[in-house]
Amino acid sequence: MEPVEVEGLDDNQRVVELAQGMVMGNPDAPITIVEFGDYQCPGCGQFAALVKPQIEQMYADNDQVKFVFYDFPLVTIHAYAFLAARASRCAADQDRYWDYHTALFRNQSTWSSSSTAPLGLFEDYAAELGLDEGEFSSCLRSDRHADVVTANMQLGTILGVPSTPTVLVGSGGNSRPLMNNSFQGIQEAVDELLAGLQGGTDEDGGE
């Protein structure tokens, strides 16, 4: 229910290999919107409720843009954030990551105020989504995916992620953090990159 020892986390290149963001959209899209988030963070809950649906609606049919979520549980202040990150990946094992991701944020005020680890609540959310309850529970009550979540945390630390949610927008492996996490701020950054890609296409076509 907390970060684990993972060999190689002192090597930045190895961290990049071990960390795994969850992708929404075309995996090969040249433009990436990245969120480093914590399921127990109220600001991340607001981002999930207000901004993420707009991102999904705007770019759902745009093969040029993808959204990637990296776990960055703030374990010193959010006791259940690491467990929640693992739970979402247990749901991913059954191809229901984003549905479970949404359920965790939608029910954040309930499970985050639990006096004990909300294992039962997390299992309830899985059942509501029609997941195989035995398989999900076996995953949740183990250390499965703890290594990936830990690696994601280390990647965020290497990148200097100061808080959650931290949103970066970039292309070609170069990303920059946004000071404004509103949908407008994200859209402006994406539009700028799209214009650059379009400009490069026009130049190529004119040769």
MARBA-3410 file (N, C-alpha, C, O; in Angstrom, 1 decimal):
207
0.8,-1.2,0.0,0.0,0.0,0.0,0.9,1.3,0.0,0.4,2.4,0.2 ~ 2.2,1.1,-0.2,3.1,2.2,-0.2,4.2,1.9,-1.2,4.4,0.7,-1.6 ~ 5.0,2.9,-1.5,6.1,2.6,-2.5,7.0,1.5,-2.1,7.2,1.2,-0.9 ~ 7.5,0.8,-3.1,8.4,-0.4,-2.8,9.8,-0.1,-3.4,10.0,0.8,-4.1 ~ 10.7,-1.0,-3.0,12.0,-1.0,-3.5,12.0,-1.5,-4.9,11.5,-2.6,-5.2
12.5,-0.6,-5.8,12.6,-1.0,-7.3,14.0,-0.8,-7.7,14.6,0.3,-7.7 ~ 14.6,-1.9,-8.2,16.0,-1.8,-8.7,16.1,-0.9,-9.9,15.3,-1.0,-10.8 ~ 17.1,0.0,-9.9,17.3,0.9,-11.1,16.8,2.3,-11.0,16.9,3.1,-11.9 ~ 16.1,2.6,-9.9,15.5,3.9,-9.8,16.5,5.0,-9.5,16.1,6.2,-9.6 ~ 17.8,4.7,-9.3,18.8,5.7,-9.2,19.4,6.0,-10.6,20.3,6.8,-10.7
18.9,5.4,-11.7,19.3,5.6,-13.0,18.1,6.2,-13.8,17.1,5.6,-14.0 ~ 18.3,7.5,-14.2,17.2,8.2,-14.8,16.7,7.5,-16.1,15.5,7.4,-16.3 ~ 17.6,6.9,-16.9,17.1,6.3,-18.1,16.3,5.0,-17.7,15.3,4.7,-18.4 ~ 16.7,4.3,-16.7,16.0,3.2,-16.3,14.6,3.6,-15.7,13.6,2.8,-16.0 ~ 14.5,4.7,-15.1,13.2,5.2,-14.6,12.3,5.4,-15.7,11.1,5.1,-15.7
12.8,6.0,-16.8,11.9,6.3,-17.9,11.4,5.0,-18.5,10.3,5.0,-19.0 ~ 12.2,4.0,-18.5,11.8,2.7,-19.1,10.8,2.0,-18.2,9.9,1.4,-18.7 ~ 10.9,2.2,-16.8,10.0,1.5,-15.9,8.7,2.2,-15.7,7.7,1.6,-15.5 ~ 8.7,3.5,-15.8,7.5,4.3,-15.6,6.5,4.0,-16.8,6.9,3.9,-17.9 ~ 5.3,4.0,-16.5,4.2,3.7,-17.5,3.0,4.6,-17.2,2.3,4.4,-16.3
2.8,5.5,-18.1,1.6,6.3,-18.1,0.5,5.6,-18.8,0.7,4.8,-19.7 ~ -0.7,5.9,-18.4,-1.9,5.4,-19.1,-2.4,6.3,-20.1,-2.6,7.5,-19.9 ~ -2.5,5.8,-21.3,-2.8,6.6,-22.5,-4.2,6.6,-22.9,-4.9,5.6,-23.0 ~ -4.8,7.8,-23.2,-6.1,8.0,-23.7,-5.9,8.6,-25.1,-5.3,9.7,-25.2 ~ -6.4,8.0,-26.2,-6.2,8.5,-27.5,-5.2,7.7,-28.3,-4.9,6.6,-27.9
-4.8,8.2,-29.4,-3.8,7.6,-30.3,-2.4,7.5,-29.6,-1.8,8.6,-29.4 ~ -1.9,6.3,-29.3,-0.6,6.2,-28.7,0.5,6.8,-29.5,1.5,7.2,-28.9 ~ 0.3,6.9,-30.8,1.4,7.5,-31.6,1.2,9.0,-31.9,1.9,9.5,-32.8 ~ 0.2,9.6,-31.3,0.0,11.0,-31.5,1.2,11.8,-31.2,1.9,11.6,-30.2 ~ 1.5,12.8,-32.0,2.8,13.6,-31.8,2.7,14.6,-30.7,3.7,15.0,-30.1
1.5,15.0,-30.3,1.3,15.9,-29.2,0.7,15.2,-28.0,-0.2,14.4,-28.1 ~ 1.3,15.5,-26.8,1.0,14.8,-25.6,0.6,15.8,-24.5,1.3,16.7,-24.2 ~ -0.6,15.5,-23.9,-1.0,16.2,-22.7,-0.7,15.3,-21.5,-1.3,14.2,-21.5 ~ 0.1,15.6,-20.6,0.5,14.7,-19.5,-0.1,15.3,-18.2,0.1,16.5,-17.9 ~ -0.6,14.5,-17.4,-1.0,14.8,-16.0,-0.3,13.9,-15.0,-0.3,12.7,-15.2
0.4,14.5,-14.1,0.9,13.8,-12.9,-0.1,14.1,-11.8,-0.3,15.2,-11.4 ~ -0.8,13.0,-11.4,-2.0,13.2,-10.5,-2.0,12.2,-9.4,-1.3,11.2,-9.3 ~ -2.8,12.6,-8.4,-2.9,11.9,-7.1,-4.4,11.7,-6.9,-5.2,12.7,-6.9 ~ -4.9,10.4,-6.8,-6.3,10.2,-6.7,-7.0,10.8,-5.4,-8.2,10.9,-5.4 ~ -6.2,11.1,-4.4,-6.7,11.6,-3.2,-6.6,13.1,-3.1,-7.1,13.7,-2.1
-6.1,13.7,-4.1,-5.8,15.2,-4.2,-7.1,15.9,-4.6,-7.6,15.6,-5.7 ~ -7.7,16.8,-3.8,-8.9,17.5,-4.2,-8.8,18.3,-5.5,-9.7,18.3,-6.3 ~ -7.6,18.9,-5.7,-7.4,19.6,-7.0,-7.4,18.7,-8.2,-7.9,19.0,-9.2 ~ -6.9,17.5,-8.0,-7.0,16.5,-9.1,-8.4,16.0,-9.3,-8.8,15.8,-10.5 ~ -9.2,16.0,-8.2,-10.6,15.6,-8.4,-11.3,16.7,-9.2,-12.2,16.3,-10.0
-11.0,17.9,-8.9,-11.7,19.0,-9.7,-11.2,18.9,-11.2,-12.0,19.2,-12.1 ~ -10.0,18.7,-11.4,-9.4,18.6,-12.7,-10.1,17.4,-13.5,-10.5,17.6,-14.7 ~ -10.3,16.3,-12.8,-11.0,15.2,-13.4,-12.4,15.5,-13.8,-12.9,15.0,-14.8 ~ -13.1,16.2,-12.9,-14.5,16.5,-13.1,-14.8,17.6,-14.1,-15.7,17.6,-14.9 ~ -13.9,18.6,-14.2,-14.2,19.8,-15.0,-13.3,19.9,-16.2,-13.8,20.4,-17.3
-12.1,19.5,-16.2,-11.2,19.8,-17.3,-11.0,18.5,-18.2,-11.1,18.6,-19.4 ~ -10.8,17.4,-17.6,-10.5,16.2,-18.3,-11.7,15.8,-19.3,-11.4,15.4,-20.4 ~ -13.0,16.0,-18.9,-14.0,15.7,-19.9,-13.9,16.6,-21.1,-14.3,16.2,-22.2 ~ -13.5,17.8,-20.9,-13.4,18.8,-22.1,-12.2,18.3,-23.0,-12.3,18.4,-24.2 ~ -11.1,17.8,-22.4,-10.0,17.3,-23.1,-10.5,16.2,-24.0,-10.1,16.1,-25.2
-11.2,15.3,-23.3,-11.6,14.0,-24.0,-12.6,14.4,-25.2,-12.5,13.9,-26.3 ~ -13.5,15.3,-24.9,-14.5,15.7,-26.0,-13.8,16.4,-27.1,-14.1,16.2,-28.3 ~ -12.8,17.3,-26.8,-12.2,18.1,-27.8,-11.3,17.3,-28.7,-11.2,17.5,-29.9 ~ -10.6,16.3,-28.1,-9.5,15.6,-28.9,-9.8,14.2,-29.1,-8.9,13.4,-29.5 ~ -11.0,13.7,-28.8,-11.4,12.3,-29.0,-11.1,11.8,-30.4,-10.7,10.7,-30.6
-11.4,12.6,-31.4,-11.3,12.2,-32.8,-10.1,12.8,-33.4,-10.0,12.8,-34.7 ~ -9.1,13.3,-32.6,-8.0,14.0,-33.2,-6.8,13.1,-33.0,-6.3,12.9,-31.8 ~ -6.3,12.5,-34.0,-5.2,11.5,-33.9,-3.8,12.2,-33.6,-2.8,11.5,-33.4 ~ -3.9,13.5,-33.6,-2.6,14.3,-33.3,-2.4,14.5,-31.8,-1.3,14.9,-31.4 ~ -3.4,14.2,-31.0,-3.3,14.6,-29.6,-3.6,13.4,-28.7,-4.6,12.7,-28.9
-2.8,13.1,-27.7,-3.1,12.0,-26.7,-3.0,12.6,-25.3,-2.3,13.6,-25.1 ~ -3.7,12.0,-24.4,-3.6,12.3,-22.9,-3.0,11.2,-22.2,-3.4,10.0,-22.4 ~ -2.0,11.5,-21.3,-1.3,10.4,-20.6,-1.4,10.8,-19.1,-1.0,11.9,-18.7 ~ -1.8,9.8,-18.3,-1.8,10.0,-16.8,-0.7,9.2,-16.1,-0.6,8.0,-16.3 ~ 0.1,9.9,-15.3,1.1,9.3,-14.5,0.7,9.4,-13.1,0.3,10.5,-12.6
0.8,8.3,-12.3,0.6,8.3,-10.9,1.6,9.1,-10.2,2.8,9.0,-10.4 ~ 1.2,10.0,-9.3,2.1,10.8,-8.5,1.5,10.9,-7.1,1.2,12.1,-6.6 ~ 1.2,9.8,-6.4,0.6,9.9,-5.1,1.5,10.6,-4.1,2.7,10.3,-3.9 ~ 0.9,11.6,-3.4,1.6,12.3,-2.4,1.5,11.6,-1.1,0.6,11.9,-0.2 ~ 2.3,10.6,-0.9,2.1,9.6,0.2,2.3,10.2,1.6,1.8,9.6,2.5
3.0,11.3,1.7,3.2,11.8,3.0,2.0,12.5,3.6,1.8,12.7,4.8 ~ 1.0,12.9,2.7,-0.2,13.6,3.1,-1.5,12.9,2.8,-2.5,13.2,3.3 ~ -1.4,11.9,1.8,-2.6,11.2,1.4,-2.3,9.7,1.6,-1.7,9.0,0.8 ~ -2.9,9.2,2.7,-2.6,7.8,3.1,-3.0,6.8,2.1,-2.4,5.7,2.1 ~ -4.1,7.0,1.3,-4.6,6.0,0.5,-4.3,6.2,-1.0,-4.8,5.5,-1.9
-3.6,7.2,-1.3,-3.3,7.6,-2.7,-2.6,6.5,-3.5,-2.9,6.2,-4.6 ~ -1.6,5.9,-2.8,-0.8,4.9,-3.5,-1.7,3.6,-3.8,-1.6,3.0,-4.8 ~ -2.5,3.3,-2.8,-3.4,2.1,-2.9,-4.4,2.4,-4.1,-4.7,1.5,-4.9 ~ -4.9,3.6,-4.2,-5.8,4.0,-5.2,-5.1,3.9,-6.6,-5.8,3.4,-7.5 ~ -3.9,4.3,-6.7,-3.2,4.2,-8.0,-3.0,2.8,-8.4,-3.2,2.4,-9.5
-2.7,1.9,-7.4,-2.6,0.5,-7.7,-4.0,-0.1,-8.1,-4.1,-0.9,-9.1 ~ -5.0,0.3,-7.4,-6.4,-0.2,-7.7,-6.8,0.2,-9.2,-7.4,-0.7,-9.9 ~ -6.4,1.4,-9.6,-6.8,1.7,-11.0,-6.1,0.8,-12.0,-6.6,0.5,-13.1 ~ -4.9,0.4,-11.7,-4.1,-0.5,-12.6,-4.6,-1.9,-12.5,-4.5,-2.7,-13.4 ~ -5.2,-2.3,-11.3,-5.8,-3.6,-11.3,-7.0,-3.6,-12.2,-7.3,-4.6,-12.8
-7.7,-2.5,-12.3,-8.9,-2.4,-13.2,-8.3,-2.4,-14.7,-9.0,-2.9,-15.5 ~ -7.2,-1.8,-14.9,-6.6,-1.8,-16.2,-6.3,-3.2,-16.7,-6.3,-3.5,-17.9 ~ -6.0,-4.1,-15.7,-5.8,-5.5,-16.1,-7.0,-6.1,-16.7,-6.9,-7.1,-17.5 ~ -8.2,-5.5,-16.5,-9.4,-6.0,-17.1,-9.9,-5.0,-18.1,-11.1,-5.0,-18.4 ~ -9.0,-4.2,-18.6,-9.3,-3.2,-19.7,-10.4,-2.2,-19.3,-11.2,-1.8,-20.1
-10.4,-1.8,-18.0,-11.4,-0.8,-17.6,-10.7,0.3,-16.8,-11.3,0.9,-15.9 ~ -9.5,0.7,-17.2,-8.7,1.7,-16.5,-9.5,3.0,-16.4,-9.7,3.5,-15.3 ~ -9.9,3.5,-17.5,-10.4,4.9,-17.5,-11.8,5.0,-16.7,-12.1,6.0,-16.1 ~ -12.6,3.9,-16.8,-13.8,3.9,-16.1,-13.6,3.9,-14.6,-14.2,4.6,-13.8 ~ -12.6,3.1,-14.2,-12.2,3.0,-12.8,-11.6,4.3,-12.3,-11.9,4.8,-11.2
-10.7,4.9,-13.1,-10.1,6.2,-12.9,-11.1,7.2,-12.6,-11.0,8.0,-11.6 ~ -12.2,7.3,-13.4,-13.3,8.2,-13.2,-14.0,7.9,-11.9,-14.4,8.8,-11.2 ~ -14.3,6.6,-11.6,-15.0,6.2,-10.4,-14.3,6.7,-9.2,-14.9,7.1,-8.2 ~ -12.9,6.5,-9.2,-12.2,6.9,-8.0,-12.3,8.4,-7.7,-12.5,8.8,-6.6 ~ -12.2,9.2,-8.8,-12.3,10.6,-8.6,-13.7,11.0,-8.2,-13.9,11.9,-7.4
-14.7,10.4,-8.8,-16.1,10.7,-8.5,-16.5,10.4,-7.1,-17.3,11.1,-6.5 ~ -15.9,9.4,-6.5,-16.2,8.9,-5.1,-15.1,9.4,-4.2,-15.0,8.9,-3.0 ~ -14.2,10.3,-4.6,-13.1,10.7,-3.8,-13.4,11.1,-2.3,-12.7,10.7,-1.4 ~ -14.5,11.8,-2.2,-14.8,12.3,-0.8,-15.2,11.2,0.1,-15.1,11.3,1.3 ~ -15.7,10.1,-0.5,-16.1,9.0,0.3,-15.0,8.1,0.8,-14.8,7.9,2.0
-14.2,7.6,-0.1,-13.1,6.7,0.3,-11.9,7.4,0.9,-11.2,6.8,1.8 ~ -11.7,8.7,0.6,-10.5,9.4,1.1,-10.7,9.7,2.6,-9.8,10.0,3.3 ~ -12.0,9.7,3.1,-12.3,10.0,4.5,-12.4,8.8,5.3,-12.8,8.9,6.5 ~ -12.1,7.6,4.7,-12.3,6.4,5.5,-11.2,6.3,6.6,-10.1,6.8,6.5 ~ -11.6,5.7,7.7,-10.7,5.6,8.9,-9.7,4.5,8.7,-8.7,4.5,9.4
-10.0,3.6,7.8,-9.0,2.5,7.5,-8.9,2.4,6.0,-9.7,3.0,5.2 ~ -7.9,1.7,5.5,-7.7,1.5,4.1,-9.0,1.1,3.4,-9.5,0.1,3.8 ~ -9.4,1.8,2.4,-10.7,1.6,1.8,-10.8,0.4,0.8,-11.2,0.6,-0.3 ~ -10.2,-0.7,1.2,-10.2,-1.9,0.3,-11.6,-2.3,-0.2,-11.8,-2.6,-1.3 ~ -12.5,-2.4,0.8,-13.9,-2.8,0.5,-14.5,-1.8,-0.5,-15.2,-2.3,-1.4
-14.3,-0.5,-0.3,-14.9,0.5,-1.2,-14.4,0.3,-2.6,-15.1,0.4,-3.6 ~ -13.0,0.1,-2.7,-12.4,0.0,-4.0,-13.0,-1.3,-4.7,-13.2,-1.3,-5.9 ~ -13.2,-2.3,-3.9,-13.8,-3.5,-4.5,-15.2,-3.3,-4.9,-15.7,-3.9,-5.9 ~ -15.9,-2.5,-4.2,-17.3,-2.1,-4.6,-17.3,-1.4,-5.9,-18.2,-1.7,-6.7 ~ -16.4,-0.5,-6.1,-16.4,0.2,-7.4,-16.1,-0.7,-8.5,-16.7,-0.5,-9.6
-15.2,-1.7,-8.3,-14.9,-2.7,-9.3,-16.2,-3.5,-9.7,-16.4,-3.8,-10.8 ~ -16.9,-3.9,-8.6,-18.1,-4.7,-8.8,-19.2,-3.9,-9.6,-19.8,-4.4,-10.5 ~ -19.3,-2.6,-9.3,-20.2,-1.7,-10.0,-19.9,-1.6,-11.5,-20.8,-1.4,-12.3 ~ -18.6,-1.7,-11.8,-18.2,-1.7,-13.2,-18.3,-3.0,-13.9,-18.0,-3.2,-15.1 ~ -18.7,-4.1,-13.1,-18.8,-5.4,-13.7,-17.5,-6.1,-13.9,-17.4,-7.1,-14.7
-16.5,-5.7,-13.1,-15.2,-6.4,-13.2,-15.3,-7.8,-12.5,-16.2,-8.0,-11.7 ~ -14.4,-8.7,-12.8,-14.2,-9.9,-12.1,-13.8,-9.6,-10.7,-12.6,-9.2,-10.5 ~ -14.7,-9.8,-9.7,-14.4,-9.3,-8.4,-13.2,-10.1,-7.7,-12.4,-9.5,-7.0 ~ -13.2,-11.4,-8.0,-12.1,-12.2,-7.4,-10.7,-11.8,-7.9,-9.8,-11.6,-7.2 ~ -10.7,-11.6,-9.2,-9.4,-11.2,-9.9,-9.0,-9.8,-9.4,-7.8,-9.6,-9.1
-9.9,-8.9,-9.3,-9.6,-7.5,-8.9,-9.2,-7.5,-7.4,-8.2,-6.9,-7.1 ~ -9.9,-8.3,-6.6,-9.5,-8.3,-5.1,-8.1,-8.9,-4.9,-7.4,-8.4,-4.1 ~ -7.8,-10.0,-5.7,-6.5,-10.6,-5.6,-5.4,-9.6,-5.9,-4.4,-9.6,-5.3 ~ -5.7,-8.8,-6.9,-4.7,-7.8,-7.4,-4.5,-6.7,-6.3,-3.4,-6.4,-5.9 ~ -5.7,-6.2,-5.9,-5.7,-5.1,-4.9,-5.0,-5.4,-3.6,-4.3,-4.6,-3.0
-5.2,-6.7,-3.2,-4.7,-7.1,-1.9,-3.3,-7.7,-1.9,-2.9,-8.4,-1.0 ~ -2.6,-7.4,-3.0,-1.2,-7.8,-3.2,-0.4,-6.6,-3.4,-0.8,-5.5,-3.2 ~ 0.8,-6.8,-3.9,1.7,-5.6,-4.2,1.8,-5.4,-5.7,2.6,-4.7,-6.2 ~ 0.8,-6.0,-6.5,0.9,-5.9,-7.9,0.8,-4.5,-8.4,0.0,-3.7,-7.8 ~ 1.6,-4.1,-9.3,1.7,-2.7,-9.9,2.4,-1.7,-8.9,2.5,-0.5,-9.3
2.8,-2.1,-7.7,3.4,-1.2,-6.9,4.7,-0.7,-7.5,5.1,0.4,-7.2 ~ 5.4,-1.6,-8.2,6.7,-1.2,-8.9,6.5,-0.1,-9.9,7.3,0.9,-10.0 ~ 5.4,-0.2,-10.7,5.1,0.8,-11.7,4.7,2.1,-11.1,5.2,3.2,-11.5 ~ 3.9,2.1,-10.1,3.5,3.3,-9.4,4.7,4.0,-8.8,4.8,5.2,-8.8 ~ 5.5,3.2,-8.2,6.8,3.8,-7.6,7.6,4.4,-8.6,8.2,5.5,-8.4
7.8,3.8,-9.8,8.6,4.3,-10.9,8.0,5.6,-11.4,8.7,6.6,-11.7 ~ 6.7,5.7,-11.5,6.0,6.9,-11.9,6.3,8.0,-11.0,6.5,9.2,-11.4 ~ 6.3,7.7,-9.7,6.6,8.7,-8.7,8.0,9.3,-8.9,8.2,10.5,-8.8 ~ 8.9,8.4,-9.1,10.3,8.8,-9.3,10.5,9.6,-10.5,11.3,10.6,-10.6 ~ 9.8,9.2,-11.6,9.8,10.0,-12.8,9.3,11.4,-12.6,10.0,12.4,-13.0
8.2,11.6,-11.8,7.8,12.9,-11.5,8.8,13.7,-10.7,8.9,14.9,-10.9 ~ 9.4,13.0,-9.8,10.5,13.7,-9.0,11.6,14.2,-9.8,12.1,15.3,-9.7 ~ 12.0,13.3,-10.8,13.1,13.7,-11.7,12.7,14.9,-12.5,13.6,15.8,-12.8 ~ 11.5,15.0,-12.9,11.0,16.1,-13.8,10.7,17.3,-12.9,10.3,18.4,-13.5 ~ 10.8,17.2,-11.6,10.6,18.4,-10.8,9.1,18.7,-10.6,8.7,19.8,-10.3
8.2,17.7,-10.6,6.8,17.9,-10.4,6.6,18.4,-9.0,7.0,17.7,-8.0 ~ 6.1,19.6,-8.8,6.0,20.2,-7.5,4.8,19.9,-6.7,4.8,20.0,-5.5 ~ 3.7,19.6,-7.4,2.4,19.4,-6.8,1.5,18.7,-7.7,1.8,18.4,-8.9 ~ 0.3,18.4,-7.3,-0.7,17.7,-8.2,-2.0,18.6,-8.2,-2.4,19.1,-7.2 ~ -2.7,18.6,-9.4,-2.2,18.1,-10.6,-1.1,19.0,-11.3,-1.2,20.2,-11.3
-0.1,18.3,-11.8,0.8,19.0,-12.7,0.6,18.6,-14.1,0.6,17.4,-14.4 ~ 0.4,19.5,-15.0,0.1,19.2,-16.4,1.2,19.8,-17.3,1.6,20.9,-17.2 ~ 1.6,18.9,-18.2,2.6,19.3,-19.2,2.1,19.0,-20.6,1.3,18.1,-20.8 ~ 2.5,19.9,-21.5,2.1,19.7,-22.9,3.3,19.7,-23.8,4.2,20.6,-23.6 ~ 3.4,18.8,-24.7,4.6,18.8,-25.5,4.5,18.0,-26.7,3.5,17.3,-27.0
5.6,18.0,-27.5,5.7,17.2,-28.7,7.2,16.8,-28.9,8.1,17.5,-28.5 ~ 7.4,15.6,-29.5,8.7,15.2,-29.9,9.6,15.0,-28.7,10.8,15.1,-28.8 ~ 9.0,14.6,-27.6,9.8,14.3,-26.4,10.1,15.5,-25.5,10.7,15.4,-24.5 ~ 9.7,16.7,-26.0,9.9,17.9,-25.2,8.6,18.4,-24.7,7.7,18.7,-25.5 ~ 8.5,18.5,-23.4,7.3,19.0,-22.7,7.6,20.1,-21.8,8.7,20.2,-21.2
6.6,21.0,-21.6,6.7,22.0,-20.6,5.5,22.1,-19.7,4.4,21.9,-20.2 ~ 5.8,22.3,-18.4,4.7,22.4,-17.5,3.8,23.7,-17.7,4.4,24.7,-18.1 ~ 2.6,23.6,-17.5,1.7,24.7,-17.7,1.5,25.4,-16.3,1.2,24.7,-15.3 ~ 1.5,26.7,-16.3,1.2,27.4,-15.1,-0.3,27.5,-14.9,-0.8,27.6,-13.8 ~ -1.1,27.3,-16.0,-2.5,27.4,-16.0,-3.1,26.0,-16.4,-3.0,25.6,-17.6
-3.7,25.3,-15.4,-4.2,24.0,-15.7,-5.6,24.0,-16.2,-6.3,22.9,-16.3 ~ -6.2,25.2,-16.5,-7.5,25.2,-17.0,-7.5,24.7,-18.4,-6.5,24.5,-19.1 ~ -8.7,24.3,-18.9,-8.9,23.8,-20.2,-8.4,24.8,-21.3,-7.8,24.5,-22.3 ~ -8.7,26.1,-21.0,-8.3,27.1,-21.9,-6.7,27.2,-22.0,-6.2,27.3,-23.1 ~ -6.0,27.0,-20.9,-4.6,27.1,-20.9,-4.0,25.9,-21.7,-3.1,26.0,-22.4
-4.6,24.7,-21.5,-4.2,23.5,-22.2,-4.5,23.6,-23.7,-3.6,23.3,-24.5 ~ -5.7,24.1,-24.0,-6.0,24.3,-25.4,-5.1,25.2,-26.2,-4.7,25.0,-27.3 ~ -4.8,26.3,-25.5,-3.8,27.3,-26.2,-2.5,26.6,-26.4,-1.9,26.8,-27.5 ~ -2.0,25.8,-25.5,-0.7,25.2,-25.7,-0.8,24.2,-26.8,0.2,24.0,-27.6 ~ -1.9,23.4,-26.8,-2.0,22.4,-27.9,-2.2,23.0,-29.2,-1.6,22.6,-30.2
-3.0,24.1,-29.3,-3.2,24.8,-30.6,-1.9,25.3,-31.2,-1.6,25.3,-32.4 ~ -1.0,25.8,-30.3,0.3,26.3,-30.7,1.1,25.2,-31.3,1.8,25.4,-32.3 ~ 1.1,24.0,-30.7,1.9,22.9,-31.2,1.2,22.4,-32.5,2.0,22.0,-33.4 ~ -0.1,22.3,-32.5,-0.7,21.9,-33.8,-0.4,22.8,-34.9,-0.2,22.3,-36.1 ~ -0.4,24.1,-34.7,0.0,25.1,-35.7,1.4,24.8,-36.2,1.7,24.9,-37.4
2.3,24.5,-35.3,3.7,24.2,-35.6,3.8,23.0,-36.5,4.5,22.9,-37.5 ~ 3.0,21.9,-36.1,3.0,20.7,-36.9,2.4,21.0,-38.3,3.0,20.5,-39.3 ~ 1.4,21.8,-38.4,0.7,22.1,-39.7,1.7,22.9,-40.5,1.8,22.7,-41.7 ~ 2.4,23.8,-39.9,3.4,24.6,-40.6,4.5,23.7,-41.2,4.9,23.9,-42.3 ~ 5.0,22.8,-40.4,6.0,21.8,-40.9,5.5,21.0,-42.1,6.2,20.7,-43.0
4.2,20.6,-42.0,3.6,19.8,-43.1,3.5,20.6,-44.4,3.8,20.2,-45.5 ~ 3.1,21.9,-44.2,3.0,22.8,-45.4,4.4,23.0,-46.0,4.5,23.0,-47.2 ~ 5.4,23.2,-45.2,6.7,23.4,-45.7,7.2,22.2,-46.5,7.8,22.2,-47.5 ~ 6.9,21.0,-45.9,7.3,19.7,-46.5,6.6,19.6,-47.9,7.2,19.1,-48.9 ~ 5.4,19.9,-47.9,4.6,19.8,-49.1,5.0,20.7,-50.2,4.7,20.5,-51.3
5.7,21.8,-49.8,6.0,22.8,-50.8,7.4,22.6,-51.4,7.8,23.3,-52.3 ~ 8.1,21.6,-50.9,9.5,21.3,-51.5,9.4,20.6,-52.8,10.4,20.4,-53.4
END
